[in-house]
Structure formats: C-alpha cells, structure tokens
Amino acid sequence: MAQTTEAQKAAASKPVPFKPTKKAAAEAKRLYKGGKSVRAVATEIGCSYGSARGLLTSAGVVMRKQGGVRKTAVKAPPKAKAAAAPKAAAKK
C-alpha cells in the first residue's frame, strides 16, 4: 500500500475553487429568474452561497428581498348577523 505524503493530504483537503464562467453566470441567472433561491442556484451550479450571490450580482440580476414569499392570512368573511325578531311583535 502506497504512503500518502503530507503534501498530498493537504491538497486533498483543500476545496476545489469555483471558476465563474459566462456559461455558469447565464445558468445561475436563468435559475434565479425562474424562482430558485440563491442557495438552490449554488447547489445546482456547484459553488458556495457567496459565490452564487456574487455571480448573480455581477451578472446584473436584481436580488429579491430576503425571507421568501409570505403567505397572507386569509380572513374569514364577516358573519351575517341573525335577523332579530322584532321586539314589538314579541310584546303582545
């Protein structure tokens, strides 16, 4: 069995740097404009969140507000008041 040198171990533990390309930028832009989150775009193109965000902003994409889509509470329609019996008719 071959011994691994310290240099090989160090090289194996380093992450592979992401090299942004025009193709990656176009794909990221398409995915983000299609409704995916920055995190989902990063996973798709194989980079970190920060790299994906930087790639999108450098491609001229206007970022959405944070927090996602908020669903508004659906208000129940107001209850119809029951027709009250006329008081004058009840006092006969």
C-alpha positions as CSV (number, residue, x, y, z in Angstrom):
1,M,0.0,0.0,0.0
2,A,1.4,3.4,-1.0
3,Q,2.0,6.0,1.7
4,T,0.3,9.4,1.3
5,T,2.6,12.3,1.7
6,E,1.7,15.4,3.8
7,A,1.5,17.5,0.6
8,Q,-1.0,15.0,-0.9
9,K,-3.1,15.1,2.3
10,A,-3.1,18.9,2.3
11,A,-4.0,19.1,-1.4
12,A,-6.9,16.6,-0.9
13,S,-8.4,18.6,2.0
14,K,-8.5,21.9,0.1
15,P,-11.8,22.7,-1.7
16,V,-11.8,23.0,-5.4
17,P,-12.1,26.7,-6.2
18,F,-15.1,27.7,-8.2
19,K,-14.2,29.4,-11.5
20,P,-17.0,31.6,-12.7
21,T,-17.7,31.4,-16.4
22,K,-20.1,33.1,-18.7
23,K,-22.0,29.8,-19.0
24,A,-22.3,29.4,-15.2
25,A,-23.5,33.0,-14.9
26,A,-26.1,32.5,-17.6
27,E,-27.3,29.3,-15.9
28,A,-27.4,30.9,-12.5
29,K,-29.3,33.9,-13.9
30,R,-31.8,31.6,-15.6
31,L,-32.4,29.5,-12.4
32,Y,-32.7,32.6,-10.1
33,K,-35.1,34.3,-12.5
34,G,-37.1,31.0,-12.7
35,G,-37.8,31.3,-8.9
36,K,-35.0,29.3,-7.3
37,S,-33.3,30.6,-4.2
38,V,-29.6,31.7,-4.2
39,R,-28.8,28.6,-2.1
40,A,-30.6,26.3,-4.7
41,V,-28.7,28.1,-7.5
42,A,-25.4,27.5,-5.7
43,T,-26.2,23.8,-5.3
44,E,-27.2,23.5,-9.0
45,I,-24.0,25.1,-10.3
46,G,-21.7,23.6,-7.7
47,C,-20.4,26.6,-5.7
48,S,-20.9,28.3,-2.3
49,Y,-23.8,30.6,-1.5
50,G,-21.5,33.6,-1.5
51,S,-20.0,32.7,-4.9
52,A,-23.5,32.2,-6.4
53,R,-24.7,35.6,-5.0
54,G,-21.6,37.3,-6.3
55,L,-22.1,35.7,-9.7
56,L,-25.7,36.8,-9.8
57,T,-25.0,40.4,-8.8
58,S,-22.1,40.7,-11.3
59,A,-24.5,39.4,-14.0
60,G,-26.8,42.3,-13.2
61,V,-29.5,40.4,-11.5
62,V,-31.7,42.4,-9.1
63,M,-31.9,40.4,-5.9
64,R,-35.2,39.6,-4.3
65,K,-36.0,40.6,-0.8
66,Q,-34.9,38.0,1.8
67,G,-37.4,35.8,3.6
68,G,-39.2,34.3,0.7
69,V,-42.8,34.7,-0.3
70,R,-45.0,35.4,2.6
71,K,-48.5,34.0,2.5
72,T,-51.1,36.5,3.8
73,A,-53.6,35.2,6.2
74,V,-57.0,34.6,4.6
75,K,-59.6,36.5,6.6
76,A,-62.9,34.8,7.0
77,P,-65.9,36.7,5.6
78,P,-67.8,38.7,8.3
79,K,-70.5,36.6,9.8
80,A,-74.0,37.7,8.9
81,K,-76.0,38.8,11.9
82,A,-79.0,36.7,12.5
83,A,-82.2,38.6,11.9
84,A,-83.5,39.6,15.2
85,A,-87.2,39.1,15.8
86,P,-88.9,42.5,16.1
87,K,-89.4,43.3,19.8
88,A,-92.7,45.0,19.3
89,A,-94.2,41.7,17.9
90,A,-93.0,39.7,20.9
91,K,-94.7,42.0,23.4
92,K,-98.3,41.4,22.5
